[in-house]
Every structure is written in C-alpha cells, then in structure tokens.
Amino acid sequence: MSSEDSIKMDNYKNRAYEFDMYSQERQLYLDSALQIKPDEAYLWQQKAMPLYKARKYSLGKPFLEKAVLYNQKKYLDYSAFMKCIFSKEYEESIEEFKLMKELYGDSYIMDHTYNFYLALNYLQLNKFEEAKDFLLKSKAQQFADFPENPPEEGCHFLDWFYLGVVDYELGNYNEAIESFDMSLLVYTNFGDAMNFKARCYYNIGNVEKAKEWINLANENRFNTINEDNVFYEIYPYQVYHKLIITD
C-alpha cells in the first residue's frame, strides 16, 4: 500500500470502531477499508463476527470464508469454532477442525482443545462413541500439556462435564457420575453438572439421591456454563442457559 492508502485505511478502521458492533455504519467503514486492501483477513473476520453474534449466520458466513481464504492458519480453527457453537454446522466444523489438525497440529481455541470441539460436534450428531473418543483425546492432551496440575484441574471442568454427558447418553451412569464429580471439584456449584448427576442417580434407581441432587441443581441454576459466548448461544446440553435466566 502507498502511504496515502495506509492512512486512509487506518482512518476507516478507526471510524468503524466508533460505532456499535452491530451497526450498519461499522460495516460500511470496514467495507471502505477492504476496498483498499481486500485481502486483509482480520477485517473480514470483523465483518463476520457481529453477524454471527446476531444469529445472522448466513450473512456472516461469506465474510468468515474470506477470512479463512486470506489467512487459513489464523482463521480456519476460528471458523470451525463458530460453526460448532454458533451456526451449528457440525459436519463442516468437523471437516475444518480435522483439516486444521492435519495441517498445523493439535492446539487450542477459545480456551479448549480442537478435540473438545470435535467431541461437541459428534455429541450433537448423536455419535456418542466418537464424541467420547475425542474427549479422551482432549483429556490426554491437557494432561500432557499441564502435567503439574491435579486431574480435576489438568483437564478443563467442561471436558469432565461433557465426558459425563457422553457416558450418560451411553448408559454408563456410574462413570458419568465420576466425571460430573470431577467437574464439581473445580466448579463446585455447577448447576448443569448437578442436574445430570441427578438424572444418573434416577436412572440407576437411587431416587433419594436423585431428589437431593436435582434440588441442589435448581438451587444453583444461575451457576451454569460460563463461557464468554453463553450470552449469544446455548451450549450443547446446557440446562440453565443464560438466555432464559432472569434475576
């Protein structure tokens, strides 16, 4: 870029960020910046992100594809994440995470392993054995990356939660309870984990324990999955989600 174009582009970007994330004005200033440098992957991602948060997935998807086109290494896993948690395009998310792993190796995005999100994709497709396989891979990956931490901390509490969910779906109720307990060692008032733990006790015939844990779960209904994006989307198997909870 010429120095003149560089100044213009910086001005357009600065003006864009003066407006609300969801505004048309912001989109138009980003468009002006992209007229100068159409291969700027970050700006395409910035156009896509608020549309996904507004649940306008089909409008945001072409912009996200542009971000991946111009910087695959940086945005392919982001695209796979958005398709897992936001637009629920599970098959496409699986393809992109697997391609990312093949090209660049295992890593993390939004505080979780690629294997974690692959597991969520398979879980939402009712492919429970595949989901469990990827959660076990995620657990092993974290144990290797954080060897000094105890098991309940070396593996993210949501990995433990979803491992419990998968075993619940597979009918392995005692194993599921063990995983929910591991999750509750870190997130001690995790209402969703309590809720599924109650379901497990009910299914193995321990009605008193089931009543005890469902009461605890309802008391802790405000303590749900606490990922940054829960204000925009309901996570898989999230019981007490933010979109229905009011003070």
N, C-alpha and C positions, 0 to 999 in steps of 0.2 A: 504493500500500500504506500501511496505517497503520504507525505506528512500532512497534507491537507485532508486527505481521506481519513487518516488516522484520527485527526482532530474531530472531524465530523462524526465518525463512528463513536468515539468516546462521548461526544455530546448527546447523540441519540440514545446510547445506553444509559447515561446519567439521567436524561429526561424520562426514559422508560421507568426507571426505578423510583421516580417521584410519584407515580400513580399506583393505585391499588393493584394488587397482584392479578385480580380478575377483570380489570378494566380493559375496554377496547383501546383506550389511549396507549396503554402499555404495549399491547400487541402491535399497534401501528408504529410506535417508535422502534420496537425490535425489528419490525419489517424494514424500516428505513436503514437500520444498521446492517441488516442482511443484504440489502441492495448493494452495499459497498463490499461486504465480504460474505458471500453466500455459503462459504464452506466453514463458517465459524460454528462448530458443533455445539458449544455452550449456549449460544443464542437460540438454536433450535430446541435444545432441552428446556430453556427458559420459557419458550412459547408453549411447549407441550405440558409442562408441569402444572400450571394452574388449571388447564382444561381437564386434566385427569382428576385434580382435586375437586373440580366442579362436577365430576362424573360425566363429562362430555368426552368420553373415551374415543369415539370415532373421529372427533375433530382433532384431538391431540395426537392420535397415532401417527399420521403422516409426518408431523414435526419430530416425533420421537425417532421415527425411522431415519430422518435426515441426520439427527444427532449421531445415530449409530453408523450411518454411512460415512460421515466425515471423521469420526473418531471411535472406531469399533472397540478398541481396547478400554476406553474410558466409559462408554455408554452401553455396551451390549449387556452387561450384568444389570445395569440400571433399568434397561428396557425389560429384561426378564423379571426383575423385581416388580415393576409396575404392572406387568401382565399377570403376575401371581396375586398380588394384594389388591390392586385397583380394578383392572378391567376383566379379571377372571378368565383370561385366555390361557388356560392351564397347559394345553398341548404346546402352544407356541412358547410359553415360558420354559417348559421342559427342554425344548429344542435349543433355545438360546442359552440356558444355563449349561447344558451339555457341551455346546459349541465353545462357550467361554472356558470351561474346564479343559477341553481338548486343546484350545489354542494357547491359553495363558495359565492353566493350572488352577487348583483349588484356592479359593480365597473367601473373603467376607464382603458383604454389602449390608448397609443398614444394621450393623451390629450382629449379623448372623451369617453362618456359612452358606455357600451355594447349596450344599447338601440339605440344609434345613429347608430352604425354599423349594427344592426339588421334592422333598418329603411332603410339604404342604400341597403342592400341585397334585401329587399322586393321591394324597388323602382326599382331596376334593373330587377326584375322579373315581373314588371308591376302590382304588388299587392299594389295599391296606398293607399287603406284604411288601410291595415296592416302597411304600411310604416308610415302613419300619426299617427296611434296609438302608435307606438314605439317612434316617435319623440316627441309626447306629454308626454310620459313617461320619456323620456330623459330630457325634459324641466322641468318637475315636480321634477325630481331627482336633477337637478342642482339648482333649486330654493331652495330646502330643504338643499342642501349642502352649498350654498353660500347665505344665507338669507339677508346679509347686502348689497349685490350688487343690483343696479337697474336692471330691467328686461332685458334691452339690453346687460348688462354685466353678469348678473347672469346665463344667458343661452348663450352658445357659438354662435358667429355670424354665424358659419356654420350650427348649428341647425336651426337658423332662416332662413338661406338661403334655406336649404332643405325642411323646412316646407312650405316655399313659393313655391318651385318647386312642391311639392306634391299637394298643392292646385291648382297650375297652371294646373297640369295634370288632376285634378278632375273638372276643370272648375270653381273653386271658385276664380275668378280673383281679386276681391276686397280684399278678405282675403289674397291672395298671395302677393298683393302689400303691405299690412300692415306688413307682415313678412319680405319682402325684405327691407322695410324701417327700421325695427328694426336691421337687419343685417348691413345696411348702417350707422346706428348711431355709430357703432363701427369701421367698416372698411369702411370709408367714400368714398373711391374711388374704391370700389369693382366692377370691370367691369362686372363680370358674373351676379351679382345681378341686376345691371343696365340693362343688356341685357334682362333678364327675366321680369323685370319690364316693359320694353318697349313692350314685347310680350303681357303682360297682358293688357296694355292700348290699344294695337291694337285690341285685341280680344273683348274688351268692346266698341269698336267703337270710341275711342278717338285717332284719327290718329295724331293730332298735338303733344299730349303728347308722343305718341309712337315714333315719329320722334325725339323729344327732347331727350328722354332717350336712344334711340339707338345711337344717335350721341355722347352722353356722354359716353356710354358704349364703343364705338370704340376708343374714346379718351383715355380711361382708360384700354385698352386691356392688358397692361402689368401688371395691378393690378388684378391678378387672384387668385384662391385658393392658399394659401401659406403654405400648409402643407409640412413637411420635405420631403415626398416621391413623391411630384409632379414632381421631376426631373427623376423619374423612371416610373411613371404611371399617366394616365389621370384619374382624379376622376369622378364619376358619374355626368353627366350634366355639366361638366366643359367646358365652351365655349372657353376661351382664354388660352388654356393649354400651358405649358412650352415647350412641345415637338414640337410646330410649331412656337413659338415666337422667332424672332431674333432681334438683335439690329438694 
